[in-house]
């Protein structure tokens, strides 16, 4: 898996396709997708355009996608991956992740709710049941590696302890305000890649890129705050995902270089703010994906 990855959670289909095209041109080779993003088809269109033009080959690109919460029952897992592959227009994915460790009521409604607006969870399937189904996908060659997303350390340990095929990747929110050192150390011990999403804080408040420590380092080294934060992510041993639809930001995020050791220490030791921007680890409901209210009959 390339250390530098491009996230495809972009609401507009047209913007998604153009962003993926620009990301390929900027040098990104890892594309992180998900059934729940509802745009795998346009990501696939952009990838196919690059493959057909000879810009990159399928083997050059690392494609990750995710199993959504409503497909946790084992009999639904392979069907869900097949559908993602069709939309992405690939024969296999390089990595398939369980999007969250929460099982929702199975069905076509991605966000099943009761009459009070509460999520309807599925208590007829366990995380280990779903993991076993993912292991079978590896056996069948439909994905090269499997992993987890939006998971806490206790749930990760549960899977690692019982897995026949260990998670290769764990994708979690992580940035200078949420370094997740304990989880990172566990992943290093187990040979698991920690893949950080929102490594720049998703432009939420308090703004990671406006942190005085990061700003001072950026000024001192003549880099942008984003480049400083992403270099810190890479040098402490994580892979990361960035998302943008702005051409110069896409190029900026692809071009990172090593920070001196004192800068790494400053970020790791002097930043005291601790905040999680996405509550998905508590509920399984992604905080960065707007909820679509069902149409009134």
C-alpha positions as CSV (number, residue, x, y, z in Angstrom):
1,X,0.0,0.0,0.0
2,X,1.4,3.4,-0.9
3,X,1.9,5.7,2.1
4,X,0.2,8.6,0.3
5,X,-3.4,7.8,-0.6
6,X,-6.4,9.7,-2.0
7,X,-9.8,9.5,-0.4
8,X,-12.8,9.6,-2.6
9,X,-15.5,10.8,-0.2
10,X,-16.6,13.6,-2.5
11,X,-20.4,14.4,-2.8
12,X,-20.5,15.4,-6.5
13,X,-20.0,12.7,-9.1
14,X,-18.5,15.1,-11.6
15,X,-16.1,16.5,-9.0
16,X,-15.2,13.0,-7.9
17,X,-14.2,11.9,-11.5
18,X,-12.2,15.1,-12.1
19,X,-10.5,14.8,-8.6
20,X,-9.4,11.2,-9.3
21,X,-8.1,12.2,-12.7
22,X,-6.1,15.1,-11.1
23,X,-4.9,12.8,-8.3
24,X,-3.5,10.3,-10.8
25,X,-1.7,13.1,-12.7
26,X,-0.3,14.3,-9.4
27,X,1.2,10.9,-8.6
28,X,-1.4,9.3,-6.3
29,X,-1.6,5.6,-6.7
30,X,-3.8,4.5,-3.8
31,X,-7.5,5.3,-4.0
32,X,-9.7,4.7,-1.0
33,X,-13.4,4.0,-1.9
34,X,-16.5,2.7,-0.3
35,X,-19.9,1.4,-1.2
36,X,-21.4,3.9,1.2
37,X,-19.8,6.9,-0.7
38,X,-22.2,6.1,-3.5
39,X,-19.7,7.1,-6.2
40,X,-17.7,3.9,-6.9
41,X,-19.0,4.0,-10.5
42,X,-17.5,7.4,-11.3
43,X,-14.2,6.5,-9.5
44,X,-14.2,3.4,-11.8
45,X,-14.8,5.6,-14.8
46,X,-11.8,7.8,-14.0
47,X,-9.6,4.8,-13.4
48,X,-10.6,3.2,-16.6
49,X,-9.9,6.4,-18.5
50,X,-6.4,6.4,-17.0
51,X,-5.9,2.6,-17.8
52,X,-7.1,3.0,-21.4
53,X,-4.9,6.1,-22.0
54,X,-1.9,4.3,-20.7
55,X,-1.3,6.9,-18.0
56,X,-1.2,4.0,-15.4
57,X,-1.9,0.3,-15.5
58,X,-4.2,-1.6,-13.1
59,X,-1.1,-3.0,-11.4
60,X,0.2,0.5,-10.7
61,X,-2.9,1.4,-8.7
62,X,-3.9,0.2,-5.2
63,X,-7.6,0.1,-4.9
64,X,-9.3,-0.1,-1.4
65,X,-13.0,-0.3,-0.9
66,X,-15.3,-1.1,2.0
67,X,-18.1,-3.4,3.1
68,X,-21.0,-1.3,4.4
69,X,-22.8,-2.0,7.7
70,X,-26.0,-3.4,6.1
71,X,-24.0,-6.2,4.4
72,X,-22.3,-7.8,7.5
73,X,-24.2,-11.1,7.3
74,X,-21.8,-13.6,5.7
75,X,-24.2,-14.5,2.9
76,X,-24.2,-10.8,1.8
77,X,-20.4,-10.2,1.9
78,X,-19.3,-11.7,-1.4
79,X,-22.2,-10.2,-3.2
80,X,-21.3,-6.7,-1.8
81,X,-17.7,-7.1,-3.0
82,X,-18.8,-8.3,-6.4
83,X,-21.1,-5.2,-6.8
84,X,-18.2,-2.9,-5.7
85,X,-15.9,-4.5,-8.3
86,X,-18.5,-4.1,-11.0
87,X,-18.9,-0.4,-10.2
88,X,-15.2,0.2,-9.9
89,X,-14.7,-1.8,-13.1
90,X,-11.9,-4.0,-11.7
91,X,-11.6,-7.8,-11.4
92,X,-10.3,-7.6,-7.8
93,X,-9.6,-5.0,-5.1
94,X,-6.2,-4.7,-3.4
95,X,-7.8,-4.2,0.0
96,X,-11.3,-4.7,1.3
97,X,-12.2,-3.2,4.7
98,X,-15.2,-3.6,7.0
99,X,-16.3,0.0,7.0
100,X,-17.3,-0.1,10.6
101,X,-17.6,-2.9,13.2
102,X,-21.3,-2.1,13.6
103,X,-23.9,-4.3,11.8
104,X,-27.0,-2.5,10.6
105,X,-30.3,-4.1,9.6
106,X,-29.6,-5.9,6.3
107,X,-31.2,-4.5,3.2
108,X,-30.9,-1.8,0.5
109,X,-31.4,1.1,2.9
110,X,-27.9,2.2,3.9
111,X,-29.2,4.1,6.9
112,X,-32.0,2.0,8.5
113,X,-33.9,3.9,11.2
114,X,-36.9,3.1,13.4
115,X,-39.9,5.4,13.9
116,X,-37.9,7.4,16.4
117,X,-35.0,8.0,14.1
118,X,-32.7,5.5,15.8
119,X,-30.4,3.3,13.8
120,X,-31.6,-0.3,13.6
121,X,-28.7,-2.6,14.4
122,X,-28.5,-6.3,13.5
123,X,-27.8,-8.5,16.5
124,X,-27.9,-11.7,14.5
125,X,-24.3,-11.4,13.3
126,X,-21.0,-10.8,15.0
127,X,-17.9,-9.0,13.8
128,X,-16.1,-12.3,13.8
129,X,-18.8,-13.8,11.6
130,X,-18.2,-11.0,9.1
131,X,-14.4,-11.4,9.3
132,X,-14.6,-15.1,8.5
133,X,-16.5,-14.1,5.3
134,X,-13.8,-11.7,4.4
135,X,-11.2,-14.4,4.9
136,X,-13.0,-16.5,2.3
137,X,-12.7,-13.6,-0.2
138,X,-9.0,-13.7,0.1
139,X,-9.0,-17.4,-0.4
140,X,-11.0,-16.9,-3.6
141,X,-8.6,-14.2,-4.9
142,X,-11.3,-11.4,-5.0
143,X,-9.2,-9.2,-2.7
144,X,-5.5,-9.2,-2.0
145,X,-5.8,-8.1,1.6
146,X,-8.5,-7.4,4.2
147,X,-8.8,-5.1,7.2
148,X,-11.0,-3.0,9.4
149,X,-12.0,0.7,9.5
150,X,-13.4,2.9,12.3
151,X,-12.4,0.4,14.9
152,X,-11.3,0.7,18.5
153,X,-8.3,-1.1,19.9
154,X,-10.3,-3.6,22.0
155,X,-12.3,-4.7,18.9
156,X,-9.2,-4.8,16.8
157,X,-7.6,-7.1,19.4
158,X,-10.6,-9.4,19.3
159,X,-10.3,-9.9,15.6
160,X,-6.5,-10.3,15.7
161,X,-6.8,-13.0,18.4
162,X,-9.4,-15.1,16.5
163,X,-8.4,-14.4,12.8
164,X,-7.1,-17.0,10.5
165,X,-6.0,-14.2,8.2
166,X,-4.9,-11.2,10.3
167,X,-6.0,-7.7,9.3
168,X,-3.5,-6.1,7.0
169,X,-4.9,-2.6,7.4
170,X,-6.7,-0.6,10.0
171,X,-8.2,2.7,8.8
172,X,-9.0,5.2,11.6
173,X,-9.2,8.9,12.1
174,X,-5.8,10.1,13.1
175,X,-4.0,13.5,13.1
176,X,-1.9,15.6,15.4
177,X,-5.0,16.2,17.6
178,X,-5.7,12.4,17.7
179,X,-2.4,10.6,17.4
180,X,-3.8,7.2,18.6
181,X,-0.3,6.2,19.8
182,X,-1.5,3.0,21.6
183,X,-3.3,1.7,18.6
184,X,-0.4,2.6,16.3
185,X,2.0,0.7,18.6
186,X,-0.2,-2.4,18.6
187,X,-0.5,-2.2,14.8
188,X,3.3,-2.0,14.5
189,X,3.7,-5.0,16.8
190,X,1.3,-7.0,14.7
191,X,2.5,-6.0,11.3
192,X,-0.7,-4.0,10.5
193,X,-0.7,-0.8,8.4
194,X,-2.4,2.0,10.2
195,X,-4.1,4.1,7.5
196,X,-5.1,7.5,8.8
197,X,-8.1,9.3,7.5
198,X,-8.7,13.1,8.1
199,X,-4.9,13.5,8.7
200,X,-5.4,17.3,8.3
201,X,-8.4,17.4,10.7
202,X,-11.1,17.6,7.9
203,X,-11.0,21.4,8.1
204,X,-13.0,21.3,11.3
205,X,-12.6,23.4,14.5
206,X,-10.2,23.5,16.2
207,X,-8.3,23.6,12.9
208,X,-5.2,21.4,12.9
209,X,-3.6,23.4,10.2
210,X,-3.9,26.6,12.3
211,X,-2.1,25.0,15.3
212,X,0.7,27.3,16.3
213,X,3.2,24.5,16.6
214,X,2.5,23.3,13.0
215,X,2.4,26.9,11.7
216,X,5.8,27.7,13.2
217,X,7.4,24.6,11.7
218,X,5.8,25.3,8.3
219,X,7.2,28.8,8.4
220,X,10.6,27.7,9.5
221,X,10.9,25.0,6.8
222,X,9.2,27.0,4.0
223,X,6.4,24.4,3.7
224,X,2.6,24.5,4.0
225,X,1.0,23.4,7.3
226,X,-0.6,20.5,5.3
227,X,2.7,19.3,4.1
228,X,4.1,19.4,7.6
229,X,1.2,17.4,9.1
230,X,1.3,14.8,6.3
231,X,5.1,14.3,6.7
232,X,4.6,13.8,10.4
233,X,2.0,11.2,9.6
234,X,4.3,9.3,7.3
235,X,7.4,9.6,9.5
236,X,5.7,8.2,12.6
237,X,4.8,5.1,10.6
238,X,1.3,5.5,9.2
239,X,-0.1,5.6,5.7
240,X,-2.7,8.4,5.1
241,X,-5.5,9.6,2.9
242,X,-6.2,13.1,1.8
243,X,-9.1,14.4,-0.2
244,X,-9.5,17.5,-2.2
245,X,-11.1,18.8,-5.4
246,X,-8.8,21.7,-5.7
247,X,-5.9,21.1,-8.2
248,X,-3.2,22.9,-6.3
249,X,-4.1,21.3,-3.1
250,X,-4.1,17.8,-4.7
251,X,-0.6,18.5,-6.0
252,X,0.5,20.0,-2.6
253,X,-0.7,16.9,-0.7
254,X,1.2,14.6,-3.0
255,X,4.5,16.3,-2.5
256,X,5.8,15.7,1.0
257,X,9.3,15.5,2.2
258,X,11.1,14.5,5.4
259,X,10.9,16.7,8.4
260,X,13.9,17.1,10.7
261,X,13.8,15.1,13.9
262,X,13.2,18.2,16.1
263,X,10.1,19.0,14.1
264,X,8.7,15.5,14.6
265,X,9.3,15.8,18.3
266,X,7.7,19.2,18.5
267,X,4.5,18.0,17.0
268,X,4.4,14.8,19.0
269,X,5.3,16.4,22.4
270,X,4.2,20.1,22.3
271,X,0.6,19.8,20.9
272,X,-1.8,19.2,23.7
273,X,-5.1,19.5,22.0
274,X,-7.0,16.2,21.9
275,X,-10.2,15.9,19.9
276,X,-12.0,13.3,17.7
277,X,-13.9,14.9,14.8
278,X,-15.9,11.8,13.7
279,X,-18.1,9.9,16.2
280,X,-18.4,6.8,13.9
281,X,-16.4,4.6,16.3
282,X,-19.2,5.0,18.8
283,X,-22.2,4.4,16.6
284,X,-21.2,3.1,13.1
285,X,-22.8,6.2,11.6
286,X,-20.1,8.1,9.6
287,X,-19.9,11.7,10.8
288,X,-18.5,13.0,7.4
289,X,-21.3,11.5,5.3
290,X,-24.5,13.6,5.4
291,X,-27.6,11.7,6.3
292,X,-30.2,11.5,3.5
293,X,-33.7,11.7,4.8
294,X,-36.1,9.2,3.2
295,X,-38.6,10.7,0.8
296,X,-42.1,11.3,2.2
297,X,-44.9,9.3,0.6
